[in-house]
Amino acid sequence: MLLVDASVPTSAVLIASVLGFAVIPFAGWLSDRFGRRITYRVFCLPYVRYEGWSVSEALDHHASREVTAEDWVELGRLFVEYFDEQEVRRE
């Protein structure tokens, strides 16, 4: 059990939509002003900064204290079980 309130996924989608609604026009303006390559590099900086993190460390850092990285990994496993074997690519 993940111990997450049922409103968390809805809230996450709402927050992501609002952020996307604000960021996409801003990214377009930056791209028009400074060029596509520079804008892309600026938006990639957080990924470069956190390059050394493992998935477990990232989930432990950003997740609720009640939910561990193992809970998120188990949720991923449960999600993948719903796919047919030919639809899952394992690398």
N, C-alpha and C positions, 0 to 999 in steps of 0.2 A: 504494500500500500504506500502511496506517495505522500500522504498527509498534506495534500494541497487542496485548498478550497476550490470549489467548482467554478468560482468567478475568475480565477487566475488566468486561464487560457483566453477567456473573453476580454479581460482587461489587457492582456499582452497584445492581442490582435488590434484592439482599439488604439493603444499607445503606438504600436508600429505603424498603423495607418495614418495617424495624426503626424508622426514624425516624417513619414514618407511624403505626406501632403506638403510639408514645409521644406523638406530637404531636396526633393526633385526639382522644383523650380529654381531653388538656390544653386543647385549643381549645374543646371542649364545656364544660369546667368554667369557663374564662374567659368564654365566652359566657353561661353561666348567671349568673355572678357580676357581670359588668360590662356585659353587653348585646352583641348581635350586631354592631352598628355599630362600637363601639370595638374589639372583638376583631378585626374585619376590617381596620380601619385599622392596628392594630398589626402584623398579619401582612403588610400591604402596604408598610410602611416600607422594607424592603430594596429593593423595586422602585423606590420613589420616589428613594431615595438613589443608585441606579445608573442613573438615568433617561438620562443623557447618554452612556452607553456604547453603542458599536456592537457588533454581533454579533461581529465580528472581534476587537475589544478584549476582550470578555468571554471568548471562547474562548481567546485567547492568555493571558489572566490565569489561567484555571482549568484549562487543559489541560496535559498533560505537555509538557516541553521538547522531546521528540522528535516531537510531533505539532503541526502548525501549524494555524492557522485555515483555511488553504486545504484541508488534508486533511479537516477537518470539513465544509466546504462541498461538497467533492467527494463525500463520503459521503452528504450530503443529496441531491445530484443523482442519485447512483446509486439511492438509495431511491425517489425520485420517478419514476424511469424505469420502475419495476415497475407503476405505476398506468396505467390507461387514460386517454386524453386528457380524456374527459368527467368523470373523477373528480378531476382536478387543477384547482384554482381559482387562477389567477394574477392577482395584484393588484399 
